[in-house]
Amino acid sequence: MNNLIKTLVLGVIFLGVVACGDSEKKEKEEMKLGDYSSEPSKAAEGESKAATKDLSNTGIGPVKSIDLANDVDQDMAARGKSIFNNMCSACHKTDKKFIGPAIEGVTERRSPEWIMNMILNPEEMIAKDPIAKQLVIESNMAVMANQNLTEEEARAVLEYFRTLN
């Protein structure tokens, strides 16, 4: 009788371990929604998966469409640079990955709408957008803080980013 009880207890523990392992696997699979490795021709060797160019994704947030002039508005870009230096430079560097990704060339990799939505709505973007999810994974799970910028401030930051290409 004691052997039967021991066998049943061990069986329950084994099933619990197996069940927990499956949920962790599913969770990891869900976090990999932004995995662009299925498109190797777009990414250079050694390049991060999130660095894959995707200008069709507009992100999730208040900005649905934006029209950019061909020429950069230098006054707006100067305001954006100041905002970036005050609010963003603790985690982002222009020319290299730091806590967050490098900003240089971001307007060539992401749509203007995606950039603004990431600035304005980082929590929902990280929760639902595949590229934002991948960026968090590549940043060792460091999530982007919401700096509570206005759309006008985010637009100025975007204009500054346009000068970095």
FENSUL-V750773 format. One record per helix or strand of 3 or more residues. SS is the DSSP state (H for helix, E for strand). FROM is the first residue (numbers start at 1). TO is the last residue. If there is no record, write none. Layout:
SS:FROM:TO
SS:FROM:TO
This chain:
H:2:34
H:49:51
H:74:87
H:106:109
H:112:120
H:122:128
H:130:138
H:151:162
